[in-house]
Amino acid sequence: MRRYLWIAAIVIAALAAGWWFGRNTAPARGTMAARSAGADTGKPGVNNRSDASKYAATHVQSSTTANRASTLKPLPPPGTPLKTTFADLQTRANAGDGAAATRLYRDLATCAYSRSWIRSESMAAKDILDQKTDGQPIQAQQSQLDRAQFFLDRTARWKALCVDVGQNTLDTLSSAALQAAQLGDANARDCYVHRGPGITQSGLINSPESINTYREQVPALIDSAIADGDWKMVDMLQHAYSPSGNNLIAGLLGPDPVQHYRYLKLFRLGANGYMIQKLDKDLAYAGEQISTEQRMQADAWALTTQQAYFHGNSTEAAPSGWDACVLPVE
């Protein structure tokens, strides 16, 4: 079964879609990204709140409220059709129920991607069943059938969850991701910062005003991610600030060689294993693009920030090719 789950995780990762800020010392919790990005780039509307530390307190308070609210009423059983739970989950999320907001976001995301997933896994199951098993040991034949059945069972669950869910409902995925992110869901936060209203193909087309919401809300989400020690956000930011940044957050922040070096250095401090050699090469090149003084300040910032907020291994938390919007396997 572990093998099947591993295979399934790869399938989801492949289908769910693309890969997808500071001073000399680490600022107070929740203010790192806000002070540096606005101050260093001078770009209006990007991380320029005058009291970012106030957000940190609000974030902690809202998360506490959400956790308390989530204990008042149990969630519907997993797999309950979204058409029957959507209104209630949305009402509960609006009231600050973090668990309901997470459930709504994940069910909506599943249904938004389900057509592609169902097609892929149905075809995979058919390919397995079409393979000739004559002469193979009974155990090998049974393993092949079990694998096909696993794919078929999961497509049946997706169909049951998403039955009669229309496009208007799916178009709320971006706002659901933002709400879940604001209530403490790190996965939703990474996904929203990475793609924003572009989580679904029709997001920007049908709701062009949502880009203004993205511009307004992302700075606070970045602050909370750094304060939470989110290595994926660090990797996202070093890429966004680099000359090759090409996703939505890169469009918002724009290239900045100092910020790129800072976040790349921070990510490198938490790294080990196979990515170290490449990171060292990238870091050496990035260091050549800034002054010696800037590099020394950035090195000090990265070390202090890592010690204050980050734990664990950056390259395990954000391995090469990770996808900000892949849903956790439950």
Residue, then its C-alpha position, 0 to 999 in steps of 0.5 A: m500500500r505504501r508503494y501505491l500511495w507513493i505512486a499516487a503522490i507522484v501522479i498528483a504532483a505531476l498533474a496539479a501543475g507547475w513549479w510554481f526583504g530585511r536589514n542587517t539583523a532579523p527584525a521583530r517577528g512578522t516584519m522581516a519581509a515587510r521592511s526590506a522589500g518596500a524599503d529596498t525596492g521603493k515599489p509602492g504597494v509591496n510590503n510597505r505597511s507601517d506597522a507590520s508587527k501589529y499583523a503578527a499579533t493579529h495573525v496569532q490571535s486570528s489563528t487562536t480564534a480559528n482553532r477554537a471555532s473549529t472545535l465547536k462543530p465537527l467537519p462533514p465526513p471526508g468525501t461528502p459531496l462538496k455541493t452539500t457542504f459548500a455553503d456551510l463550510q464557507t459560512r464557518a470559514n467566514a466566521g473564523d473556523g480554520a479547519a472549515a476553511t482548510r477543508l473548503y480550500r482542499d475540496l475546491a482544489t480537488c474538484a478544480y483539478s479532478r477532471s485532469w486527475i480522473r482522465s489520467e488515472s482512468m487511462a493509467a488503470k486501463d493501461i495496467l488492465d490491458q497488459k498481458t499477464d500470461g505466464q506471470p506469477i499469481q502474486a505479480q498478477q494480483s499486484q497489477l490488479d490491485r494497482a489498477q483498482f487503487f486508481l479506479d477507487r480514487t477516481a470514484r471518490w473524486k467523482a462522488l466529491c465533485v458531482d454537480v459542482g459548477q464552474n461558478t463554485l470552482d471560481t471561488l478557489s482563489s478566495a478560499a485559498l486566501q481565507a485558509a491562508q489567513l487562518g493558518d493553513a501553510n499549504a494554502r498560503d504557499c499556493y496563494v502566494h505562488r499563483g494567487p487568482g491564477i490557481t484556476q485557469s479562469g481566475l484572472i479572466n473572470s475576476p481581474e479585480s482579484i489581482n488587486t486583492y493579491r497585491e494587498q494581501v501577499p505582503a502579510l502572508i509573506d511575513s507570516a511565512i517567514a515568522d513561521g520558518d517556511w522554507k518553501m516561501v524562502d525558496m519561492l522568494q529567492h526565485a522571485y527576486s532572481p533575474s529568472g523569476n517568472n511566476l506571479i509573485a515574481g511579477l509583484l516583487g520584481p528582480d532585486p539582486v540584494q534580496h535574491y542573494r539574501y534569500l538564497k543565502l538563507f536557503r543555503l544555510g538550511a541545505n544539505g545533500y544533493m542540492i548543495q553544489k548547485l546552490d553554492k554555484d548560484l550563490a557565488y554568482a549572485g554574490e558577484q552581482i552586489s557589493t562586498e558590503q551588501r554581501m556581508q550584510a546579507d550574510a549576517w541577516a541570513l544567519t540571524t534570521q535562520q537562527a531566529y525562525f527556521h528549523g530543519n532542512s531547507t532542501e528536504a522541505a523544498p526539494s527540486g521541482w516542488d509544487a506550491c499547490v500540491l495538496p497534502v496526502e491525507 
